[in-house]
Amino acid sequence: MSSQAHVDDATGAHAAHQFTGQGPAARAGPGAEPVGPAPMPRGADRRQRPPANPDKGAAGRGAPPGRPAAPDRRARHTGAFFTTAAELHALVVPWLQQGLANGDHVVAALPDAHIGALRAALTPAERAAVDFTAHRDFCAAPGRTMALLHRLTVLHPGGVTVAWQPDVPLHDPLALREWRGFDAVLDSALARDPIDLLCVHDSAALPPAERSAIVRSHRVFPAPHRPGPRSWSHAATPGPPPRREPLPEPRPPIRRLGVDPDLAALRDRVIGAAAEFGMPRGRVGDLAVAVNELAANVLEHGPGAGGIALWRTPGRGGVRPRLVCDVFDTGGGLTDPFSGYFPTDAFSVRGYGLWITRQVSDFMEVRGGSAGSLVRLHFTM
């Protein structure tokens, strides 16, 4: 899929997923202005871009009439299992109806197999008010999904209710690990956003270990003895995030580059290396933006010394090939594996680039210590 690098500083909209978060009654028409800055010109230095301003932007434009911002409301991240379509509807329909009753902007993002029956379970007025969005938009990549959820609350500060069925890529260890990390950090990342998020999972399709991981990453869960939307019970505080093991060594052939203060020249070399590895043209821009942001961080906030390595992983077992890019900073200041997931990162000098990089890459891994910091980016070919 082509995904030209256009992200919003404060709201995280991605060009390949111009999901506006506006329902049928208020959906933006063709050519609607995306929230945030214009795409970065290829020759531009991201250090010259003005910083995001949290006091301006789309927060007011997206609010439904009469629905002021909800400053005291916080995110509620709820999980639930179902085994039959009837159980799924018993969970999702009242959740959506409650959101509508609260005056929220309401979104349903479920696989196509469930959408028809879900629509039929709602009244005509409810169907018209619920935004049935493409399931793939919510499952594109962890960083883009986090930005999408946050953007909904910027567009609709009075409150948002979402019901979705996350993908669980059991065939892809990297993707499974990164989506688990997304689930583990979501409560903290969106803590200040007025959003009620229901994640439903087909328990019959999941092994016991994965069901346990899902339970650990959700603060509220339906009571097992009374499955249903009125039997919510508080689970224990979510467990620790997945362990972050050392990253494997790059696979030859490897293309190595230095971190050059001339960012335009560096982007050209990265684009050339990507072409050598057969990266689709539609994704080269994403790679160039990501490397630009990380290299700028090395130059501005580290010792100015670092390196870049690019290589390609083979596709197997239903997993497509990926272009992988390491950006190493000898300074070692970046140690949080969840860097770039928090919307507030967009308003800090160094976090700005990490917030953007999470969105334009498919997966982003961070390791750091006294010997240096490593950010590994994955782009599906």
C-alpha positions as MATLAB code, in Angstrom:
seq = 'MSSQAHVDDATGAHAAHQFTGQGPAARAGPGAEPVGPAPMPRGADRRQRPPANPDKGAAGRGAPPGRPAAPDRRARHTGAFFTTAAELHALVVPWLQQGLANGDHVVAALPDAHIGALRAALTPAERAAVDFTAHRDFCAAPGRTMALLHRLTVLHPGGVTVAWQPDVPLHDPLALREWRGFDAVLDSALARDPIDLLCVHDSAALPPAERSAIVRSHRVFPAPHRPGPRSWSHAATPGPPPRREPLPEPRPPIRRLGVDPDLAALRDRVIGAAAEFGMPRGRVGDLAVAVNELAANVLEHGPGAGGIALWRTPGRGGVRPRLVCDVFDTGGGLTDPFSGYFPTDAFSVRGYGLWITRQVSDFMEVRGGSAGSLVRLHFTM';
ca = [
       0.000    0.000    0.000;
       1.295    3.429   -0.852;
       1.600    5.672    2.178;
       3.228    8.968    1.364;
       4.682   10.609    4.422;
       2.198   13.175    5.632;
       1.521   13.278    9.326;
       0.022   15.855   11.606;
       2.235   17.278   14.317;
      -0.431   17.461   16.984;
      -3.006   14.982   15.768;
      -1.096   12.334   13.889;
      -3.129   12.015   10.713;
      -1.344    9.868    8.141;
      -1.755   10.486    4.438;
      -2.461    6.853    3.649;
      -5.228    6.794    6.248;
      -7.143   10.036    5.901;
      -9.712    8.861    8.377;
     -11.335   12.061    9.566;
     -13.315   10.602   12.427;
     -16.464   12.293   11.185;
     -19.702   10.335   10.944;
     -22.135   10.248    8.043;
     -23.842   13.420    9.246;
     -20.623   15.416    9.384;
     -18.082   13.638    7.203;
     -15.704   15.899    5.346;
     -16.147   15.859    1.616;
     -13.499   15.317   -1.053;
     -10.641   17.713   -0.775;
     -11.274   18.471    2.893;
      -8.301   20.121    4.512;
      -6.412   17.651    6.722;
      -5.626   18.774   10.217;
      -2.012   19.777   10.642;
       0.852   21.051    8.504;
       1.469   20.503    4.839;
       3.703   17.586    3.828;
       7.404   18.259    4.358;
       9.125   19.157    1.076;
      11.696   16.591    0.079;
      14.566   19.053    0.368;
      13.442   20.612    3.625;
      15.232   20.328    6.932;
      12.755   19.245    9.573;
      14.605   21.434   12.084;
      13.251   24.445   10.206;
       9.629   23.412   10.655;
       7.804   25.490   13.291;
       6.862   23.506   16.395;
       3.347   22.241   16.898;
       1.108   24.521   18.942;
      -1.141   22.618   21.346;
      -3.384   25.655   21.762;
      -4.397   25.869   18.117;
      -5.505   23.513   15.381;
      -8.506   21.289   14.880;
      -9.756   20.775   18.410;
     -12.463   23.369   18.021;
     -13.301   22.639   14.389;
     -14.206   19.024   15.056;
     -16.490   19.566   18.045;
     -20.162   18.857   17.335;
     -22.442   21.846   18.010;
     -23.212   22.155   21.696;
     -20.591   19.603   22.713;
     -17.796   21.365   24.604;
     -14.526   19.698   25.445;
     -14.594   17.219   28.335;
     -11.552   18.217   30.430;
     -12.325   15.849   33.316;
     -12.940   12.762   31.199;
     -10.171   10.223   30.783;
      -9.624    7.267   28.486;
     -11.315    3.978   29.298;
      -9.698    0.977   27.606;
     -11.969   -2.053   27.879;
     -11.500   -5.595   26.637;
     -14.021   -8.353   26.002;
     -14.121  -11.840   24.509;
     -16.869  -13.336   22.391;
     -17.395  -16.769   20.883;
     -20.571  -16.251   18.841;
     -22.068  -13.455   16.782;
     -24.823  -13.113   19.380;
     -22.241  -12.531   22.121;
     -20.445   -9.988   19.970;
     -23.636   -8.037   19.361;
     -24.551   -8.225   23.073;
     -21.273   -6.472   23.806;
     -20.996   -3.996   20.956;
     -24.564   -2.784   20.415;
     -25.150   -1.460   23.967;
     -21.644    0.038   23.947;
     -22.409    2.028   20.806;
     -25.867    2.980   22.051;
     -24.439    4.262   25.322;
     -21.943    6.373   23.418;
     -24.742    7.884   21.344;
     -26.768    8.561   24.492;
     -23.756   10.368   25.951;
     -23.541   12.585   22.875;
     -20.201   11.087   21.802;
     -18.858   10.695   18.314;
     -19.291    6.918   17.873;
     -17.127    4.672   15.688;
     -17.424    0.968   14.863;
     -14.444   -0.754   13.236;
     -15.165   -4.456   12.868;
     -14.394   -6.987   10.125;
     -16.814   -6.960    7.209;
     -18.259  -10.307    8.312;
     -19.826   -8.653   11.360;
     -20.851   -5.269    9.998;
     -24.102   -6.305    8.295;
     -25.584   -7.956   11.376;
     -24.391   -5.103   13.570;
     -26.119   -2.547   11.363;
     -29.304   -4.604   11.463;
     -29.252   -4.583   15.277;
     -29.325   -0.775   15.365;
     -32.239    1.532   14.647;
     -32.151    3.616   11.450;
     -31.288    6.715   13.480;
     -28.479    4.886   15.260;
     -27.086    3.525   11.999;
     -27.007    7.039   10.581;
     -25.158    8.368   13.625;
     -22.513    5.647   13.949;
     -19.376    5.995   11.835;
     -18.736    2.532   10.379;
     -15.128    2.876    9.316;
     -12.872    0.458    7.491;
     -11.452   -2.163    9.813;
      -8.084   -1.995    8.051;
      -7.672    1.668    9.061;
      -7.633    0.649   12.702;
      -5.198   -2.202   12.134;
      -2.691   -0.580    9.783;
       0.234   -0.214   12.208;
       0.525    0.449   15.957;
       1.859    3.988   15.649;
      -0.743    5.003   13.085;
      -3.534    3.471   15.146;
      -2.445    5.379   18.257;
      -2.352    8.616   16.281;
      -5.725    7.858   14.706;
      -7.368    7.344   18.111;
      -5.839   10.530   19.454;
      -6.896   12.452   16.371;
     -10.502   11.396   16.932;
     -10.475   13.098   20.322;
      -8.933   16.242   18.843;
     -11.657   16.396   16.210;
     -14.343   15.523   18.778;
     -13.225   16.894   22.161;
     -16.673   16.363   23.666;
     -16.025   12.622   23.736;
     -15.493    9.577   21.526;
     -16.772    6.007   21.802;
     -15.103    3.276   19.736;
     -15.760   -0.437   19.323;
     -13.224   -2.390   17.280;
     -11.789   -5.852   16.838;
      -7.985   -5.669   16.849;
      -6.028   -7.962   14.592;
      -3.942  -10.567   16.426;
      -1.216  -11.608   13.933;
      -0.296  -14.998   15.408;
       1.683  -15.860   12.249;
       4.011  -12.856   12.607;
       6.125  -12.764   15.810;
       7.335   -9.201   15.268;
       3.868   -7.804   14.588;
       2.376   -9.766   17.489;
       5.004   -8.429   19.878;
       4.563   -4.842   18.727;
       0.768   -4.945   18.916;
       1.062   -6.355   22.428;
       3.270   -3.401   23.299;
       0.699   -1.032   21.793;
      -2.008   -2.572   23.969;
       0.181   -2.315   27.064;
       0.952    1.386   26.605;
      -2.422    2.566   25.291;
      -3.858    3.397   28.731;
      -0.934    5.665   29.519;
      -0.573    7.163   26.052;
      -4.220    8.233   25.768;
      -4.844    8.803   29.480;
      -5.873   12.426   28.945;
      -8.073   11.805   25.916;
     -11.887   11.618   26.321;
     -12.330    8.224   24.679;
     -14.091    4.978   25.615;
     -12.502    2.140   23.645;
     -13.926   -1.379   23.549;
     -11.598   -4.056   22.122;
     -13.449   -7.268   21.280;
     -11.648  -10.546   20.577;
     -12.833  -13.884   19.212;
     -11.643  -16.175   21.996;
     -12.031  -19.305   19.850;
      -9.353  -17.991   17.481;
      -6.781  -17.297   20.205;
      -4.477  -19.619   22.156;
      -4.584  -19.423   25.980;
      -1.344  -17.433   26.213;
      -2.706  -14.728   23.938;
      -5.983  -14.526   25.827;
      -4.009  -14.050   29.041;
      -1.949  -11.277   27.456;
      -5.128   -9.494   26.378;
      -6.588   -9.710   29.883;
      -3.411   -8.241   31.374;
      -3.479   -5.232   29.056;
      -7.031   -4.072   29.793;
      -8.043   -2.353   33.008;
     -11.723   -3.261   32.774;
     -13.101   -6.625   31.751;
     -16.561   -8.203   31.697;
     -17.220  -10.342   34.751;
     -16.853  -13.958   33.594;
     -19.963  -15.170   35.394;
     -22.202  -12.592   33.724;
     -20.924  -11.892   30.213;
     -22.572   -8.777   28.922;
     -22.275   -5.025   28.718;
     -23.830   -4.430   32.147;
     -21.413   -6.667   34.048;
     -18.185   -4.698   33.790;
     -15.756   -5.456   36.580;
     -12.414   -3.896   37.397;
      -9.524   -6.194   36.627;
      -6.158   -5.928   38.287;
      -3.849   -3.183   37.108;
      -2.420   -4.262   33.752;
       0.747   -6.266   34.038;
       4.159   -5.111   32.884;
       4.697   -4.586   29.164;
       6.334   -7.350   27.148;
      10.026   -7.845   27.849;
      12.330   -6.120   25.418;
      15.027   -8.555   24.405;
      18.184   -7.432   22.570;
      17.541   -6.951   18.884;
      18.982   -9.511   16.458;
      21.918   -8.536   14.295;
      21.244   -7.172   10.784;
      21.067   -9.680    7.925;
      23.527   -9.341    5.033;
      23.652   -7.746    2.602;
      23.722   -4.539    4.640;
      24.030   -0.981    3.395;
      25.702    1.281    5.996;
      25.610    5.079    6.034;
      26.875    7.750    8.371;
      24.639   10.358   10.000;
      25.391   13.383    7.827;
      24.692   16.959    9.011;
      23.518   17.613    5.449;
      20.102   16.013    5.886;
      19.068   16.551    2.268;
      22.132   14.625    1.072;
      21.466   11.928    3.655;
      17.899   11.504    2.442;
      19.157   11.091   -1.122;
      21.526    8.313   -0.040;
      18.775    6.592    1.928;
      16.448    6.760   -1.067;
      19.160    5.246   -3.248;
      19.762    2.420   -0.794;
      16.035    1.716   -0.568;
      15.871    1.399   -4.352;
      18.725   -1.118   -4.263;
      16.670   -3.292   -1.911;
      13.583   -3.039   -4.110;
      11.500   -0.897   -1.778;
       8.238    0.186   -3.452;
       8.331    3.814   -4.537;
       5.192    4.545   -2.561;
       7.009    3.793    0.689;
      10.375    5.385    0.002;
       9.065    8.759    1.135;
       8.071    7.276    4.494;
      11.564    5.886    4.988;
      13.177    9.199    4.040;
      11.035   11.144    6.502;
      11.709    8.657    9.314;
      15.480    8.707    8.813;
      15.408   12.499    8.528;
      13.644   12.802   11.899;
      15.916   10.340   13.695;
      19.097   11.753   12.189;
      18.019   15.259   13.215;
      17.610   13.986   16.776;
      21.118   12.516   16.699;
      22.545   15.812   15.471;
      20.554   18.073   17.784;
      20.254   16.142   21.026;
      23.046   13.589   20.925;
      26.771   13.939   20.360;
      26.160   14.289   16.635;
      27.658   10.879   15.911;
      25.785    7.831   14.748;
      25.211    5.398   11.948;
      22.521    3.943    9.730;
      22.151    0.376    8.487;
      19.597   -0.892    5.974;
      18.770   -4.431    4.936;
      15.880   -6.569    3.787;
      14.201   -9.480    5.543;
      12.798  -12.363    3.489;
       9.092  -13.058    3.506;
       7.961  -16.422    4.779;
       5.003  -18.095    6.444;
       2.545  -15.476    5.244;
       4.764  -12.582    6.387;
       5.747  -10.214    3.591;
       9.353   -9.031    3.144;
      10.349   -5.904    5.034;
      12.956   -3.227    4.630;
      14.629   -2.688    7.994;
      16.525    0.447    8.964;
      18.642    0.945   12.087;
      19.555    4.432   13.279;
      22.214    4.374   16.003;
      23.033    7.283   18.313;
      26.265    7.001   20.300;
      24.802    9.327   22.932;
      22.503    6.685   24.376;
      19.880    9.110   25.634;
      16.893    7.245   24.212;
      15.959    4.261   26.392;
      12.147    4.111   26.576;
      10.889    1.347   24.237;
       7.552    3.174   23.962;
       9.016    6.484   22.812;
       6.861    8.086   20.133;
       3.580    6.552   21.273;
       2.510    9.504   23.424;
       0.679   12.419   21.752;
       2.471   14.800   24.113;
       5.714   13.737   22.402;
       4.688   15.973   19.503;
       5.134   19.027   21.722;
       8.634   18.203   22.925;
      11.682   18.946   20.830;
      13.078   15.430   20.593;
       9.755   13.625   20.882;
       8.385   15.409   17.819;
      10.460   13.276   15.474;
       9.680   10.056   17.340;
       5.922   10.697   17.209;
       6.171   11.176   13.443;
       8.471    8.182   12.951;
       6.043    5.872   14.760;
       3.426    6.817   12.205;
       5.343    6.551    8.947;
       6.973    3.211    9.819;
       5.056   -0.024   10.305;
       6.951   -1.022   13.443;
       9.506    0.874   15.503;
      11.704   -0.778   18.121;
      13.815    1.188   20.609;
      16.731   -0.078   22.666;
      19.148    2.072   24.616;
      21.747    2.195   27.334;
      25.057    3.729   28.259;
      26.629    2.415   25.043;
      24.143    4.182   22.791;
      20.578    4.173   21.510;
      19.228    2.137   18.624;
      15.959    2.740   16.787;
      14.956   -0.033   14.389;
      12.301    0.694   11.782;
      10.360   -1.878    9.763;
       8.602   -1.136    6.469;
       6.487   -3.812    4.824;
       7.421   -4.276    1.172;
];
